[in-house]
Amino acid sequence: MSGTRAAAALVALAILIAGLQWVTTSPLRAEEPEICPPVTMDVLFPPTTLPPETTTTTEPATTTTVVTTTTTTVPAESTTTSAPDSTTIPSEATTTTLPETTTLPETTTTIPETSTVPPPPPCLPFVYDMAWPLAGSGQIGSPFGADRDGGARKHQGNDISAPKLTPVVAVADGVVVKVAQDVGTENCCWAIVAHTDGWQSYYIHLNNDRFGTDDGLGYGVRPDIAEGSEVRRGEVIGWVGDSGNAEDTVDHLHFELRNPEGLAVDPRPSLEAALGAAFLLDPQPTWPYADDDAHPAQGMAGTLLTEGLLLSCDESMVNFCPELVAAPEFAGALAAHVAGKAPPPVAPHSQPLPGPLEAVDPMSQAEALGCDPGGQCLQFGLPETEIARIAVWVRIDALVATLRPSSVQTEGIPQVQLLSAEESEARLRAIGAIEACNPPLDDRRLLTRGETVTNLVSWIRGDNPEPCSPL
């Protein structure tokens, strides 16, 4: 009995091993789907000229020659002997084999059950690893390969509709190889980024209008970006618009993705994957800044942006930080942008940090704000009086410049100097930029970035940033 049991155990073990081998090698086992190659225009529209040429030119020539030789040599034999055979063989086959084949359906129905091999798994769409090209939401449309200009050309990418001035970001690390921003011309506004892996991304129909208009006189590519500039994945490179041949369409970004060979690739699967990943991070819709909604300076900041002055306060380039105290350099950059040259330097003012931080011990201040533990945490900026001096300098200097004849050399002519705070305020009151109902300018409280933009630009234009309420 022991020998019989041992033999039975060996048989069972052999069966188990065979079963395991079958499981591991069986074609029924699911396989991982492969990745499809990128879809290019050649894939969507393969060439159709070669096959017709080969079938129409070679085959008819060979068949006609064979027929002429056979029909002339043995016409009688071929017609009398082969035809009866061909007519009787099917009848014999059908009458003798049908009863035998009546049992075949039973075997054919079991074949799929016992040897069903799943078809090769369909390949998954190619997805390029990239960021979503907007700092905000957008709707993907206009499919790759769609007809354009009545079929004269094909759409090389996807259009992503989004509100005007939604920030457009680089989808991958790379170098800007092309910038088109000739304001007021048809060569505006788009950019091309060459990625570090050899791929390229195209950003077309960027903004070309000034804020709140459709005048074609605004900027859409980040003003400090030029050909050769390095950009990082997710870095702002421009803003959504309707430039080029998109003037009569909704605002959108035309996005293209090109492989290292320079061929346009259908970007939709990559865009959809990037969009899903982007919304895991809950991006905020921004146009043009994320943190200035309903702020009094929002319109002014947007106007300056579309005139070529980016007012970002951090590396994201989508935040304006309107409540942050404005550094003197910030006011100087604003004035230089409007006047075309930097104003004379203004000494910064200082004040203790407001709020509960004043009561915090110096060591805690140092940890929270990086201040010197041995001193007092101060913030530096400019009050209203200093902003007024800069605004009046811009107005007077611009007036003097217009009065100088172009033929006269300006060398030796003294530059306009900043007036005193009192005289600057008097000038602004004289033109109505500060009304009688407005209190005297504060020479102590430092202005925020939002207040600096609102006051400085308004005073330069001769407007009152805080008009009095009508009685």
TITOR-743136 format. One line per 3 residues: number of its first residue (from 0); their letters; for each residue x, y, z of C-alpha. Coordinates in steps of 0.05 Angstrom, whole numbers, plus 32768, in hexadecimal, padded with zeros to 4 digits. Layout:
N
NUM) a) X/Y/Z | ...
***
This chain:
471
0) msg) 8000/8000/8000 | 8038/802F/8010 | 8055/8027/7FCA
3) tra) 8011/8034/7FAB | 8009/8073/7FD5 | 804E/808C/7FC2
6) aaa) 8040/8080/7F79 | 7FFE/80A5/7F7E | 8020/80DF/7FA1
9) lva) 8054/80E3/7F6A | 801D/80E3/7F35 | 7FF8/811A/7F5A
12) lai) 8037/8143/7F60 | 8045/813B/7F16 | 7FFF/8151/7F05
15) lia) 8006/818E/7F33 | 8048/81A2/7F12 | 802B/819A/7ECD
18) glq) 7FF0/81C4/7EE1 | 801C/81FB/7EFB | 8045/81FA/7EBB
21) wvt) 8005/81FE/7E92 | 7FED/823A/7EBA | 802E/825F/7EB1
24) tsp) 8034/8250/7E67 | 7FEB/824E/7E52 | 7FD9/827E/7E1A
27) lra) 7F98/828C/7E3F | 7FBE/82B5/7E72 | 7FB0/8300/7E6C
30) eep) 7FE9/8329/7E52 | 7FF9/8371/7E5F | 7FE0/839E/7E26
33) eic) 8017/83BE/7DFD | 801D/8408/7DF1 | 8007/8420/7DAC
36) ppv) 8039/8448/7D83 | 802A/8492/7D81 | 7FF4/84A5/7D50
39) tmd) 8010/84D0/7D19 | 7FF1/84EA/7CD8 | 800F/84AE/7CB2
42) vlf) 7FE9/8480/7CE1 | 7FA7/84A4/7CD8 | 7FB0/84AF/7C8E
45) ppt) 7FDE/8478/7C72 | 7FF7/8481/7C2B | 7FC8/8461/7BF7
48) tlp) 7FEF/846B/7BB6 | 801E/842F/7BB5 | 7FEC/83F4/7BBB
51) pet) 7FC1/8409/7B7E | 7FFF/8410/7B53 | 8018/83C9/7B62
54) ttt) 7FD4/83A7/7B57 | 7FC1/83C9/7B17 | 8003/83C6/7AF2
57) tep) 8021/8382/7B00 | 7FEA/834F/7B0C | 7FBE/835D/7ACF
60) att) 7FFB/8358/7AA1 | 800E/8312/7ABA | 7FC7/82F6/7ABA
63) ttv) 7FB8/830A/7A73 | 7FF5/82E6/7A57 | 7FE7/82A5/7A7B
66) vtt) 7F9F/82A3/7A62 | 7FB3/82AB/7A19 | 7FE5/8271/7A1B
69) ttt) 7FB6/823F/7A3E | 7F79/824C/7A14 | 7F9D/8242/79D2
72) tvp) 7FBF/81FF/79E2 | 7F8C/81D1/7A03 | 7F47/81F0/7A00
75) aes) 7F22/81AF/79F6 | 7F44/8187/7A2C | 7F3F/81BD/7A60
78) ttt) 7EF5/81C8/7A54 | 7EDE/817F/7A4F | 7F06/815D/7A86
81) sap) 7F0C/8191/7ABC | 7EC6/81AD/7ABB | 7EA2/816C/7ACA
84) dst) 7ED3/815D/7B03 | 7EC8/81A1/7B20 | 7E7D/8199/7B1E
87) tip) 7E79/8153/7B3A | 7EAC/815A/7B73 | 7E83/818D/7B9A
90) sea) 7E44/8162/7B94 | 7E68/8124/7BAD | 7E86/814A/7BE6
93) ttt) 7E45/8168/7BFA | 7E1C/8128/7BF7 | 7E4D/80F9/7C18
96) tlp) 7E6B/8125/7C4E | 7E2E/814A/7C68 | 7E15/8111/7C93
99) ett) 7E5A/8109/7CAF | 7E61/8153/7CBE | 7E21/8157/7CE4
102) tlp) 7E47/8144/7D22 | 7E7C/817A/7D17 | 7E54/81B2/7D37
105) ett) 7E5A/818E/7D79 | 7EA5/818D/7D73 | 7EA9/81D5/7D5A
108) tti) 7E80/81EF/7D94 | 7EB0/81D1/7DC5 | 7EEF/81EA/7DA3
111) pet) 7EE6/8232/7DBB | 7EDA/8219/7E01 | 7F18/81EF/7E05
114) stv) 7F49/8219/7DDB | 7F30/8260/7DDE | 7F6E/828B/7DD8
117) ppp) 7F5F/82D4/7DE7 | 7F6F/8304/7DAF | 7FAE/832D/7DB8
120) ppc) 7FA0/8364/7DEA | 7F92/83A8/7DC9 | 7FCA/83D9/7DD2
123) lpf) 7FC1/8414/7E00 | 7FC4/845B/7DE3 | 8008/847A/7DE5
126) vyd) 800E/84AD/7E1E | 8047/84DE/7E21 | 805C/84F1/7E68
129) maw) 804C/853B/7E6E | 8028/8570/7E96 | 7FE4/858D/7E86
132) pla) 7FF4/85CA/7E5C | 7FC5/85FA/7E82 | 7FC6/8615/7EC8
135) gsg) 7F7B/860A/7ECB | 7F45/85E2/7EAA | 7F37/85DB/7E60
138) qig) 7F0E/85B3/7E2E | 7F34/8586/7DFC | 7F17/858A/7DB6
141) spf) 7F26/858E/7D6B | 7F42/8548/7D5F | 7F86/8539/7D43
144) gad) 7F83/8530/7CF7 | 7F43/8558/7CED | 7F3C/857D/7CAB
147) rdg) 7F50/85C5/7CA7 | 7F48/85F8/7C6F | 7F16/85CB/7C4B
150) gar) 7F44/858E/7C50 | 7F82/85B2/7C37 | 7FA6/85A1/7C78
153) khq) 7F9D/8577/7CB6 | 7F98/858C/7CFF | 7FDB/857D/7D1E
156) gnd) 7FC5/857E/7D67 | 7F8B/858A/7D97 | 7F69/85CB/7DA9
159) isa) 7F5D/85D7/7DF3 | 7F27/860B/7E00 | 7F31/8635/7E3E
162) pkl) 7F23/867C/7E56 | 7F50/86B2/7E39 | 7F90/86BF/7E61
165) tpv) 7F8F/867A/7E81 | 7FD9/866C/7E8D | 7FFA/863B/7E5C
168) vav) 8033/8612/7E79 | 806B/85E8/7E5C | 8059/859E/7E5D
171) adg) 80A1/8587/7E66 | 80E6/85A1/7E76 | 8108/85BF/7E39
174) vvv) 8120/85FB/7E12 | 80F6/862E/7DED | 810B/8628/7DA4
177) kva) 80D9/8657/7D85 | 80B3/8694/7D9E | 8083/86BD/7D72
180) qdv) 806C/86FC/7D94 | 806C/8735/7D63 | 8035/875C/7D84
183) gte) 8002/877A/7D54 | 8016/874B/7D1B | 8000/8706/7D03
186) ncc) 8041/86E9/7D1F | 8024/86E6/7D65 | 801F/86C0/7D92
189) wai) 803C/867A/7D99 | 8078/8653/7DB3 | 809B/8610/7DAA
192) vah) 80C0/85EA/7DE1 | 80F3/85B4/7DD2 | 80F2/8581/7E0A
195) tdg) 8131/8562/7E27 | 811C/851E/7E0A | 8118/8537/7DC2
198) wqs) 80CC/8541/7DBF | 80AD/8585/7DB3 | 806E/85A9/7DC8
201) yyi) 804B/85E1/7DA3 | 8021/8617/7DC4 | 7FF9/863F/7D91
204) hln) 7FC1/8674/7D92 | 7FDC/8694/7DD2 | 7FBF/86D7/7DE7
207) ndr) 7FCA/8714/7DBB | 7F99/8745/7DDA | 7F9D/8778/7E10
210) fgt) 7F76/8769/7E4F | 7F2B/876D/7E43 | 7F31/8779/7DF8
213) ddg) 7F38/8755/7DB6 | 7F67/8789/7D98 | 7FA2/875C/7D83
216) lgy) 7FD3/8789/7DA8 | 7FE3/875F/7DE5 | 8017/872C/7DFB
219) gvr) 800B/86E1/7E00 | 8050/86C4/7E0B | 8072/86D1/7E4D
222) pdi) 809A/8711/7E40 | 80DB/86F8/7E5E | 80DC/86B8/7E35
225) aeg) 8107/86B7/7DF6 | 8123/8683/7DC8 | 8156/865C/7DF0
228) sev) 8132/8665/7E33 | 8130/8627/7E5E | 80EC/8615/7E7A
231) rrg) 80D6/85E1/7EAD | 809A/85B3/7EAB | 805E/85DB/7EC3
234) evi) 807F/861F/7EB9 | 8053/8656/7E9B | 8067/8668/7E54
237) gwv) 802A/868F/7E3D | 7FDF/8699/7E41 | 7FA2/867F/7E1A
240) gds) 7F86/86AC/7DE3 | 7F6E/86AD/7D9B | 7FA9/86C5/7D73
243) gna) 7FBB/86B0/7D2C | 7F83/8691/7D04 | 7F59/8686/7D43
246) edt) 7F3E/86CD/7D48 | 7EF8/86B5/7D35 | 7EF8/867A/7D65
249) vdh) 7EF1/8671/7DAF | 7F2F/867D/7DD9 | 7F59/863E/7DDA
252) lhf) 7F9F/8620/7DD9 | 7FB4/85F9/7D9C | 7FE3/85C4/7DB9
255) elr) 8010/8598/7D90 | 803E/855F/7DA5 | 8076/8549/7D76
258) npe) 80A4/850D/7D7B | 80F0/8512/7D73 | 80E8/8507/7D27
261) gla) 80BE/8547/7D25 | 807C/8522/7D15 | 803C/853C/7D35
264) vdp) 801F/8508/7D65 | 7FD6/8504/7D7C | 7FDB/8526/7DC0
267) rps) 7F96/8515/7DDA | 7FA7/84D7/7E04 | 7FE2/84FC/7E22
270) lea) 7FB6/8539/7E30 | 7F80/8510/7E50 | 7FB3/84EC/7E7D
273) alg) 7FD3/852F/7E90 | 7F8F/854E/7E9E | 7F7C/8516/7ECD
276) aaf) 7FBE/851D/7EF3 | 7FB7/8569/7EF5 | 7F73/8567/7F16
279) lld) 7F8E/853A/7F4C | 7FB4/8579/7F61 | 7F74/85A3/7F5B
282) pqp) 7F90/85DC/7F30 | 7F6D/861F/7F37 | 7F50/8641/7EF9
285) twp) 7F7B/867E/7EEF | 7F77/86B6/7EBC | 7FAA/86D2/7EC2
288) yad) 7FB9/86CB/7F0D | 7F9F/8699/7F3F | 7F9A/86C6/7F7C
291) dda) 7F7D/8708/7F65 | 7F35/86F6/7F59 | 7F07/8732/7F6A
294) hpa) 7F44/875A/7F81 | 7F42/87A4/7F6D | 7F85/879B/7F4A
297) qgm) 7F6F/875F/7F20 | 7F5E/8786/7EE1 | 7F9C/87B1/7EE7
300) agt) 7FC9/8774/7EF1 | 7FA9/8753/7EB4 | 7FB4/8792/7E8B
303) llt) 7FFD/8795/7E9E | 8005/874B/7E8E | 7FE9/8753/7E47
306) egl) 8016/878F/7E3E | 8052/8765/7E4D | 805E/876B/7E98
309) lls) 805A/872B/7EC1 | 804A/8739/7F0A | 8052/86F3/7F27
312) cde) 806B/86EE/7F6E | 8085/86A6/7F70 | 80A2/866F/7F44
315) smv) 805D/8657/7F30 | 8052/8697/7F08 | 8007/8692/7F12
318) nfc) 8004/86B8/7F54 | 8003/8703/7F5A | 8003/8708/7FA7
321) pel) 7FDB/8749/7FA9 | 7FDC/874C/7FF6 | 8028/8745/7FFC
324) vaa) 804E/8786/800C | 806C/87A1/7FCD | 80B8/87A9/7FCC
327) pef) 80D4/87EA/7FAF | 80EF/87C2/7F74 | 80A8/87AE/7F63
330) aga) 8091/87F7/7F5E | 80D0/8808/7F36 | 80C1/87CF/7F04
333) laa) 807A/87E8/7EFC | 8091/8830/7EEE | 80C7/8818/7EBF
336) hva) 8095/87EF/7E98 | 8066/882A/7E8F | 809B/8860/7E85
339) gka) 80CC/8837/7E5D | 8105/8843/7E8E | 8111/8839/7ED8
342) ppp) 8102/8873/7F08 | 8136/888D/7F38 | 813E/885F/7F74
345) vap) 8111/8869/7FB0 | 8128/8858/7FF6 | 80FE/8820/8013
348) hsq) 80D6/882C/8052 | 80CF/87F9/808A | 809B/87E7/80BD
351) plp) 8091/87AF/80EF | 8069/8774/80D8 | 801F/8780/80E8
354) gpl) 7FF1/8755/8110 | 8001/8720/8145 | 8048/8716/812D
357) eav) 805C/8756/8150 | 8052/8733/8193 | 8079/86F5/817F
360) dpm) 80BF/86ED/819C | 80F9/86FA/816D | 810E/86B1/816A
363) sqa) 80C9/869C/8152 | 80CA/86D5/811F | 810C/86BB/8106
366) eal) 80F0/8676/80FD | 80B1/868E/80DB | 80CC/86C5/80AF
369) gcd) 8117/86BE/80AD | 8124/86FF/80D4 | 8162/870E/80FC
372) pgg) 8154/86F5/8143 | 817C/872F/815F | 8151/8765/813F
375) qcl) 8109/8773/812C | 80E5/8754/80F1 | 80D8/878C/80C0
378) qfg) 80BA/878E/807B | 80D0/87C0/8046 | 80A7/87E3/8011
381) lpe) 808A/8826/7FFD | 8050/884E/8018 | 801F/8877/7FEF
384) tei) 804A/88B5/7FF0 | 8085/8892/7FCE | 8058/8872/7F9A
387) ari) 803C/88B7/7F8B | 8082/88D1/7F80 | 8091/889A/7F4E
390) avw) 804F/88A5/7F29 | 805A/88F0/7F22 | 80A2/88E3/7F0A
393) vri) 8086/88B6/7ED3 | 8053/88EA/7EBE | 8083/8925/7EBD
396) dal) 80BC/88FE/7E9D | 808E/88E5/7E66 | 8074/892C/7E5B
399) vat) 80BB/8948/7E56 | 80CF/8911/7E26 | 8095/8923/7DF7
402) lrp) 80A9/896D/7DF8 | 80F1/895F/7DE3 | 80FA/8964/7D97
405) ssv) 8112/8923/7D7A | 814A/8947/7D55 | 8167/8964/7D95
408) qte) 819B/893B/7DBA | 8184/8929/7E00 | 81CA/8923/7E1C
411) gip) 81D7/8955/7E53 | 818D/8960/7E60 | 8182/8952/7EAB
414) qvq) 8155/8919/7EBC | 8114/8928/7EE0 | 811D/891B/7F2A
417) lls) 80E9/8902/7F5B | 80C2/8939/7F7B | 80B5/893B/7FC5
420) aee) 807B/8914/7FE1 | 8054/8953/7FF0 | 805E/8971/7FAA
423) sea) 804D/892E/7F89 | 800C/8929/7FAF | 7FFB/8971/7F9B
426) rlr) 8007/8960/7F52 | 7FDA/8924/7F56 | 7FA3/894C/7F78
429) aig) 7FA9/8982/7F43 | 7F98/8951/7F0B | 7F61/892E/7F33
432) aie) 7F86/88ED/7F3E | 7F7D/88FB/7F89 | 7F3B/891E/7F99
435) acn) 7F2A/894E/7FD1 | 7F03/8918/7FF4 | 7F40/88E9/7FF6
438) ppl) 7F68/88ED/8037 | 7FB1/8902/8035 | 7FE1/88CD/801C
441) ddr) 7FFB/889D/8051 | 8046/88A2/805A | 804C/8867/808A
444) rll) 8023/882B/8075 | 8045/8801/803F | 801B/87F1/8002
447) trg) 800E/87AA/7FEB | 801D/8792/7FA5 | 7FD4/8799/7F92
450) etv) 7FD0/87E0/7FAE | 8012/87F3/7F8C | 7FF8/87DC/7F48
453) tnl) 7FB6/87FF/7F51 | 7FD1/8841/7F6B | 800F/8847/7F40
456) vsw) 7FEE/8837/7EFD | 7FB1/8861/7F0D | 7FDA/889E/7F21
459) irg) 8007/8897/7EE4 | 7FC8/8898/7EB9 | 7FAB/88D2/7EE0
462) dnp) 7F73/88A8/7EFE | 7F5C/88A5/7F46 | 7F64/885E/7F63
465) epc) 7F33/886E/7F9B | 7EFD/889B/7F7D | 7ECF/88BC/7FAE
468) spl) 7E88/88A1/7FB4 | 7E54/88CF/7F97 | 7E28/88F1/7FCA
***
